[in-house]
């Protein structure tokens, strides 16, 4: 076991950021606001970096316990990649000015784990932190899941930009939507989020306020385990393929003026394997990519930029 002095030394050596605020949605879901010691980084909406804590830090009591942790591992960091989310609005429900933010927001769910899996190492430690605690923040921000077609989108006020996410897959979309609104984009924006329970919608109140101030924005929520949806589940794939989404927003989706961003459950996204130029779709229910490609849309692939963009969130 490490002594308190050794732990203090390891924290001093490895930690380079401060947890300034925790916005708890419920016991396993929260937004972490983190201020780096280093100059505020430049990065693109949708990109990610790493968060880290030492194996010496305490873990949440509800998580599956770690057993037989090697002694040499106790002095190391555990790191995981997380997309940067965004608070979107300030206390008056106005869009944040980029110059007013000196923290990075991360939207994180605590993974409890189960006996058949390797115990989760980072999130049970993250959820033990308190405001003012220190941690490691990666200085490199990377990832190709960005609004790389921003200029094309912004110059066309008739564009429709759709963000579809499951759970905390909404995180990078918050940053992208803030970016569009902050730049004064006048085209139509729709965010679709599918979660288990209503309490898992940490950003809903913000978006409901935003809908009132920005008529071009609509926020669509789907739940799968509430009493009224448990036996009548509507997933994002169903919401889109049934025509319900287009009816709700009052327009059809067309390849020439629509961009779709997908992040979250792989079944929702439905990324195909490609063999000799042919797409082999996942078995079972069609994912959004297949649904939309059958309507003439094209997914990003290699250097080919389409109008369906996606992030492999797990």
N, C-alpha and C positions, 0 to 999 in steps of 0.2 A: 504493500500500500504506500502511496505517496504521502509525504508530510504536507502540512499546510504551507510551509515555506517553499517546498518544491512546486506545489500547485500554483502559488503566487508567481513564482518565476516563470513557469510555463505560460501562464496567462499573459504576463508582460511580454514574453517572447513572441507569442503567436497571434494575439488578438489586436486588431487594428480598427475596430469600430465599436460604437455604443448603441445599445437598444434604447431609443428615446421614448418609444410609446408602444404599448400593446393594446390593440382594439379587439377585445374578445367577443366573438359572435356566440360561441358556446364552448363547452369544455374541450372540444377537439378541433376547433376551427377559429383562427384568429388572423389579424393583419399585424405584421411586425414592421415597425418603422425604425430604420437603422441609419445612423449618421456615421460616415466613414471618417477616419483620421486624415486620409489623403484627400487631395482636391476632388471636388465633385466630378464624377466621370461623365464623359460624353458617350452616349450609346444610342442605338436606335430602338424605337418602340417595338417590343416583342422579344428583345434579346434577353439573355440570362447571364448570371454569374453564380458564384458558389457562396454558400454559408457554411461555417464550420465551428465546431466546439470540440474541446478535448474529451477523450474517453474518460478522463478523470472527473468530469462533471456528473452531477446526480441525474438520474432518470426518473420519469414520472412513474408513480406506483401502479398505474393501470396498464402499463405496457408489459408485454411479455419479457420476463427477465433475461438478461444476458448471463450465460453460464460459461465457466472456464475461460474467462477473458485473460489472454496472455499478459504476463507482467510487462513485457516490452511494449505492448499496445497501449498501456495506461498513459504513456507520455506522448501519445500521438493525437493528431486531429482526425475527426471524421468530418468529411466534406460532402455536400450534395449540391447539385445544380438547381437553381430556382429562377424562373422568369420574373422580371421586375413588373410588379403591378403598379397601380397609381391611385392616389386618393381622389382624383378627378376634380372634386369641388372643395372650396374652402368652407368655413363655418357659416357663410351667408348663402351657400348653394350656388356660388358663382364659380366659373371655370378657373382653376388655379393658374396663375401666371408662372411660367417656368422659373422665373427669377426668385419666386417666393418660397421655393422648396429646397431645403438643404438636407433632406433625408431620402432614403429609398424605401419603398413599401413592397412587402412580400406577403402574398396570400397563401397561407399554409394550413394544411390539415395534419393533425397528429396521427401517425400510423401506430396503431396498437400492436399489430402483428398477431400471429397465431402459432400454435405449437409445431406446426408442420413447416414453418418458414424460419429463415435466419432472423433473429430479433432485430427490429428497426433500431438503428443506432443514433440518428440525429434528432428526429422530431420529438421523441420523448425527453430529450435534453433541452431542446428549444423551448418547450412548453413549461419548463421549470424556471425559465429566466424571468427576471423582474426588470422594470424600467430602470435604466442606469447601469445594467450589467453589460459586460464586455463580451465580444465574440469575434470570430474571424469573418471578414468579407473579402471575397476575391476581387482583385483589382482589374482583372480582364473580363470584359463583357463581350459576349459573342453570340452567334446563332444566326441562321438564315431565315427564321420565321419573323419577317419584318414587313412593314408597309413599303416594300421596295418599289411599288408602283404608285407611290404617293402623288407624284407630280401629275401622272395620268388621271388619277382619281380626282384630285382637287380642281383641276382645270375644267372638269365636266360636271356642271351642277345637276345633270340628269342622271348621274351615276347612282347605283344602289350598292352599298357596301354592307355585307352581312358577316357578323361574327357569331359563330356557333361554338359553344363550349360546354363541357361537363365539369361539375365540381369546381376545383380551383384552377381548371383550365381557362376559366374566365380571366385570370390574372393578367396575362399579356394583352388581352383584348381591352382591358380597362386603360392601359397605357396608350394603345392604338387609338381608341375612341377619344380620349383626352386630346391626343395629338391632332386629330381631325378637327375637333371642335375648337381647339385653341387657335388653329390656323384659319378659322372662319369658314370651314367647308359647309356649303349650302345644300349639297345633295342628300339623299336619303341614307340613313344609317339604321341598321337593325341589329340588336344583340339578342341572341337566343341562348338561354342557359337551362340545362337540365340537371336537377339535383334529386337527392332522395327525399328530403323534407324541406318544407318552407324555411325552416330555421337555418338551412344551409345557404341561404341567399344573402350573403353578408353585404352586398352592395345595392340591394334592391331599393332601399329608401333613397339613396343618392340618385339612382336612375329615374325613380318616379318624379323627383324634383326636377331633374334635367329634362324630362319629357315635357314639363309645363313651360320651360324656358326655351326649349329647342324643338319646335314642331317636326323637324326633320329626323328626330331620333325616336325610336320605339324599342321598348324592352319587353322581351317575351320570356316567361318562366314556365318550366315544366317540372312536375314532381312525379316520383315513381313509387313512393312508399307512404304517402298520406292516405287516410282512410278512404278518401273519395277517388284516389288514383291507383291504389294498390292492385286492384283487379281490373283496372282499365288504363293501363300504362300507355302514355304517348311519349315516345322517344323523339329526338330531333329528326331522325330519319322519317318517322311517321308524319311529323308535323309538316315537313317539307314535301314529301311525296304525295300526301293526301290533298294538297292544295290549300290546306288550312292557313298556312303561313302567308301565301300570296293573297288570300282573301283578307287576312288581317291587315296587311300593309297596303292593300288597294292597288297592287300592280303585279305584273308578272316578272319573272326573272329571265333575262336574256343575256347570252354570252357577250354581246357587244357593249353592254352598259352595266354589267354586274360583276362584282368581285366577292368571293366567298372565302372567309378565313375560318379554319377549323382547328380546335385544340382540345385535347382531353382523351376520352375513352377510345381506344383503337377500333372498337366495333362501330362506334359512331362515325369515325372518319372513313374507315374501310380502304386503307392503302393497298393497292394491288402489288403483287410480285410481277416483275417484268422479265420475260424469257424470250430472247430472240425478237424483241420488239413487240411481243404480244403481252397483253395484260391478263394476269390470272387473278381473279377477284377472290377475296376471302369467302369461305363457305358460310351459309346461313343468311341472315337478313342483310340486305344490301346496305352498304355504308353511304354516306352523303356523296363521296366522290363518284361512286358508280351511278347513283341516282342522277347526279347532275351531268356526268359525261354522256349518259343516254339522252340527255336533252341538248347536247351540242357543246357543253362546257369542256374545258381541258385543264388537267391538273399540272402543277409545276413538276417538271421532271428534268433532272440534270441541269443543263443550261437553258432549257426551254421554259419560259415564264408563261404560265397559263392564267386562268381567272379563278382557279381553285388553289388556295394556299393552305398548308397544313403543318402542324407541329406534332411530332411523336412525343406525347407527354409521359407515357409509360409503356 
